Amino acid sequence: MTAYALEHDTDNLPTTVATALSPVVFSQIYKPEHNIAIWQRSLSEQLQAEVAESIAANPDLSINAVINEDSIRTDIDKALEKLPSAQELKADLAKLVDMFCYLFELKRTGLRLRVLERAMCPRFHVDRVPCRLVSTYCGSGSQWLQNAGLDRTKLGAGHQGLSDEESGLMTANTKIHSLNVGDVALLKGETWQNNEGKGLVHRSPALAAGEKRLLVTLDFIA
């Protein structure tokens, strides 16, 4: 039996996080009280080695591709043709796409795989998507917040030029949660049915000088 760790806020809003050491946790995203589900996992040494080699050989790697549910591995091989020896990475991406498509009954998904040297989305924000899969193969992981104590009017232009910590978005006691390398998370967005105004608040992490991050995301495609 899979054990889930659930963390609740005090505002009766869907900010419960479900975590488990198995991808079966992803089904928890369908519960209205959950807006993030995290599969906690460790990457194999072979996969970590391939990721390091891939980043070294392709420091500006940026892949955007449509992956079809009925030709996942073929489409991934084509999209990652710059990484001919990264077989473990390709197999892992194929597994993530397969699970994502199965969970949401998708015929295709949008895959992004990028090497980042700076925060792609440095401010806390919400995504206008139903749900997005996020995982970091190398480098710092995405950061996110519970709803408790948040003032969502400070998102976007509401920050009035102040930092997230100074704008009033959160209190001094607000805990900033971070994903670990290898973790796979489903982030519920604003366009999930009946979730408007409740999408997961998250941001990209600040990176140390010289740090490189390999990020993968999967999205719905109409």
C-alpha positions in Angstrom: 0.0 0.0 0.0 1.3 3.5 -0.9 1.5 6.0 1.9 0.7 9.6 1.2 2.0 12.5 3.2 -0.6 15.3 3.3 0.0 18.8 4.5 -3.0 21.0 5.0 -3.4 24.8 5.3 -5.8 26.6 7.5 -7.8 28.5 4.8 -9.9 25.6 3.4 -8.3 26.2 0.1 -6.8 23.5 -2.3 -3.2 23.7 -1.2 -2.8 20.3 0.2 0.3 18.6 -1.1 0.3 14.8 -1.7 3.7 13.2 -1.7 4.8 9.6 -2.2 7.7 7.4 -3.3 5.5 6.1 -6.2 3.9 7.8 -9.2 0.5 6.5 -8.1 0.4 9.8 -6.1 -0.4 11.6 -9.3 -4.0 10.4 -9.1 -4.4 12.7 -6.0 -4.3 15.7 -8.2 -7.9 15.0 -9.1 -9.0 15.7 -5.5 -10.3 19.3 -5.2 -8.3 19.9 -2.0 -5.0 19.1 -3.7 -3.1 21.5 -6.1 0.3 19.8 -6.1 1.2 16.1 -6.2 4.8 15.1 -5.9 6.5 11.8 -6.8 9.7 11.8 -4.6 12.4 9.9 -6.4 16.1 9.6 -6.8 17.8 9.5 -10.2 20.1 6.5 -11.1 23.8 7.1 -11.4 23.6 6.3 -15.1 20.9 8.9 -15.6 22.8 11.5 -13.6 25.9 10.9 -15.7 24.0 11.2 -18.9 22.5 14.5 -17.8 25.9 15.9 -16.8 27.4 14.8 -20.2 24.4 16.3 -22.1 24.7 19.6 -20.4 28.4 19.8 -21.0 28.0 19.0 -24.7 24.9 21.2 -25.1 25.1 24.1 -22.7 22.4 26.0 -24.6 20.0 23.1 -25.0 16.4 24.2 -25.6 14.0 21.6 -27.0 10.3 22.2 -27.6 8.4 19.3 -29.1 5.0 17.8 -29.5 5.0 14.2 -28.4 2.1 11.9 -29.6 0.7 9.3 -27.3 0.9 6.6 -29.9 4.6 7.3 -30.9 6.2 8.5 -27.7 9.7 7.0 -28.0 9.9 7.8 -31.7 9.0 11.4 -31.1 11.4 11.7 -28.2 14.3 10.2 -30.2 13.6 12.7 -32.9 13.3 15.7 -30.5 16.5 14.7 -28.7 18.6 14.0 -31.8 21.3 16.3 -30.4 21.7 13.8 -27.5 22.3 10.5 -29.3 23.9 8.7 -26.3 21.4 9.9 -23.7 19.4 6.6 -23.7 18.5 6.6 -20.0 17.3 10.2 -20.3 15.2 9.5 -23.3 13.7 6.4 -21.6 12.8 8.5 -18.5 11.2 11.2 -20.6 9.2 8.6 -22.4 8.0 7.2 -19.1 6.9 10.6 -17.9 5.1 11.4 -21.1 3.3 8.0 -21.0 2.1 8.6 -17.4 1.0 12.2 -18.1 -1.0 11.2 -21.2 -2.5 8.2 -19.5 -3.5 10.2 -16.4 -5.2 13.0 -18.3 -6.4 10.9 -21.3 -4.3 13.0 -23.7 -3.4 12.1 -27.3 -0.4 14.4 -27.3 1.6 16.6 -25.0 4.0 19.5 -25.3 7.5 18.8 -24.0 10.1 21.4 -23.1 13.6 20.4 -22.1 16.0 23.3 -21.3 19.3 24.0 -19.8 19.0 27.1 -17.6 21.7 29.4 -16.1 19.2 31.8 -14.5 15.7 31.7 -13.1 13.3 31.4 -16.0 10.3 32.7 -14.0 12.0 34.4 -11.0 8.8 35.8 -9.4 6.0 33.8 -7.8 3.1 33.4 -10.2 0.3 31.0 -11.2 0.0 29.3 -14.6 -3.0 29.6 -16.8 -3.0 25.9 -17.7 -5.0 23.0 -16.4 -2.0 21.1 -15.0 1.7 21.1 -15.7 4.3 18.4 -15.0 7.6 19.8 -13.8 10.9 17.9 -13.0 14.5 19.0 -12.6 17.2 16.6 -13.6 20.1 18.8 -12.4 20.3 21.9 -10.3 17.9 23.6 -7.9 14.2 22.6 -8.0 11.1 24.7 -8.4 9.8 26.6 -5.4 6.1 26.8 -4.3 3.8 28.2 -1.6 0.8 27.0 0.4 -2.2 29.3 0.0 -2.4 30.0 3.8 -1.4 33.7 4.4 -1.0 34.6 0.7 -2.3 37.9 -0.7 -2.9 37.0 -4.3 -3.5 40.6 -5.3 0.3 41.0 -5.1 0.9 38.5 -7.9 1.7 40.0 -11.3 1.6 43.8 -11.5 0.3 43.9 -8.0 3.8 43.6 -6.6 4.4 47.3 -7.6 8.0 46.7 -8.2 8.8 45.1 -4.9 10.3 41.7 -4.4 8.1 38.7 -3.5 9.4 38.9 0.1 8.6 42.6 0.3 5.4 43.0 -1.7 3.0 41.6 0.9 2.4 38.4 -1.1 3.4 36.4 1.9 4.2 36.9 5.5 7.6 36.7 7.2 6.7 33.3 8.5 5.6 31.8 5.1 7.6 28.7 4.3 9.0 28.5 0.8 8.9 24.8 -0.3 11.3 23.4 -2.9 11.3 20.4 -5.1 14.4 18.2 -5.0 16.4 17.0 -8.0 14.5 14.0 -9.5 11.2 14.9 -8.0 8.3 14.9 -10.4 5.4 17.2 -9.6 2.0 18.0 -11.0 1.1 21.6 -10.6 -2.6 22.5 -10.8 -3.2 25.7 -12.7 -5.8 28.4 -13.0 -7.7 26.7 -15.8 -8.3 23.4 -14.1 -12.1 23.2 -13.7 -13.3 25.1 -10.6 -9.8 26.1 -9.7 -9.7 29.8 -10.9 -8.0 31.9 -8.2 -6.5 28.9 -6.6 -3.7 27.8 -8.9 -0.4 26.8 -7.3 1.8 29.8 -6.6 5.3 28.9 -7.6 8.6 30.3 -9.1 11.9 29.3 -10.6 14.8 29.1 -8.1 17.6 31.6 -8.1 20.8 29.8 -9.4 24.3 30.1 -8.0 27.0 31.5 -10.2 28.0 28.8 -12.6 25.1 26.5 -11.7 23.2 24.9 -14.6 19.7 23.5 -14.3 18.1 20.9 -16.6 14.3 21.3 -16.5 11.6 19.3 -18.2 7.9 20.4 -18.4 4.9 18.7 -19.9 1.7 20.5 -20.9 -1.7 19.9 -22.3 -2.1 20.7 -26.0 -5.6 21.5 -27.4 
